Amino acid sequence: MNGNVFRNQTSYNRFWDGRNYLTVVITTVRNLTRCFLANSYRYSLADRADTDRIIRILIAILYATKNHLRAEWGAEIIPGTAVSPSTGNPTLTPEYSDLLPKGLYGCDDRGLGLVLQLTFFVEQYIKRGTDKGWFNAPQASQMHVQLNTMTDAYGRMETIRLTPIPIAHLIHQKQVLALFGCVLPFALVDKMNYWAIPVVSLVMFTLYGIDGIGSQLEDPFGYDRNDIKMDYIVEDIRSEICVMLEEWKRAAEQGNDMFVGRRLGLPTPNGR
């Protein structure tokens, strides 16, 4: 039964690693958003529009990562749609069609994923910001490290998605479980008589249950109840970044610092 324990532990490790790598991507998006907004809100309208565009691209990276791990491609080919992995037909996904750069054409059909494609826009923005003096050299270097870390985490999640547990191991484990279930009654019947029936049933129910849990956790990026709640996580981060973006726009228009001053319709701390 060591094989059953190995399968379960390996599957849970895949689930836990997938969640951690998703956190790395989210943390990188948060860090880059903070750096971009904090260093660019006192410049021209064109520069602020460029920053607004790149923040939307960072949010789109989260959606593109989620869709890529679910084998749902094509959002950049047909705006607002993704290709269903089961039918191959476009399905409506309005969740991030408005975040992608205008005129973007996809390269999924040539093997380049949308996530990696969008990182080029982020890299170019960092270069423009450095040339304009928004970021000094150490800041730009750290941003590049952050971007590389996000790409690495994305690749590791892709590895989990595309590298299942070897089929030979799964077949052998099923065979061993079936053989064990056939032999166990004969080993217990002399001492337990009819009680061997419920005992064997309970033992096999437990072992096959453990095997089923391993099967559920093996691919943690889908839509099953036991999978990572990627939809809720991405939507929550989008809301968070949108609040920062709105506050950044307010600070740029009023000439204040972000998160300082009176918000429209809300009292200040002293009640005025």
Disulfide bonds with the S-S distance in Angstrom:
none
